Every structure is written in structure tokens, then in C-alpha cells.
Amino acid sequence: MKLVVNMIMGQMMTALGEGMALGRKCGLDGGQLLEVLDAGAMANPMFKGKGQLLLSGEFPASFPLKHMQKDLRLAVELGDRLGQPLHGAATANESFKRARAAGHADEDFAAVFRVLE
């Protein structure tokens, strides 16, 4: 259960990071983007809390990035053993691996944003 939940959470974080990066590059205000997300069908506590970290650029660890990457890796391995394709999880894992390699392993898992923007 933990691997499945964390796998989903890791993919959600990469989706938020990519969306925030794209939005900011086209001139959207990050705070307004978070408000729109919070007002619609995609509203969730993780986007609300972690989105603020993306805006601030500060990533104090509540769940270290290295642990999220480990769980993504384990979920992908489990999928491989069971013959269950996990394309999104594998892609998210690669982003988290890049963030670890860039020195963000001990920051919050939202720091994956640093390699997505």
C-alpha cells in the first residue's frame, strides 16, 4: 500500500512541478496558478502545501527526496516483477534520480522542481 500511495504522490509532484514550470515560463503567476488548482477538481492538500514550496524555492524536508526516489524505484521494480507497466512512475523516478544527482536528496521531495524548471 505504501509503495502504491507514494508512487502516485511522486507522479503528482512531478506533474505539479512541470505545470508550474511551464506556467511560469509563459508568464503566468505561480500563486494564481495554485489558486486555480485549489478551486477546481484537482484541489488537494499536497498541491496546496507543496506548491508554496515551489514558489518560495525553499524545500525543508518533511519527506526527503531520497526516500521518494527509493519508493518510486521499488514500485517500478514491483511492476516489472508483476508484468504491470508503470510508465508514469518510471518517468517520475528518472526526474527524482536527476534531482538526487544534483544534490537535493536531503531536501523535501518537492525539490524535484529544481530539475524540472
Summary of the structure (lengths in Angstrom):
residues: 117
radius of gyration: 14.0
end to end distance: 30.5
largest distance: 43.4
contacts: 349
relative contact order: 0.21
helix: 77%
strand: 2%
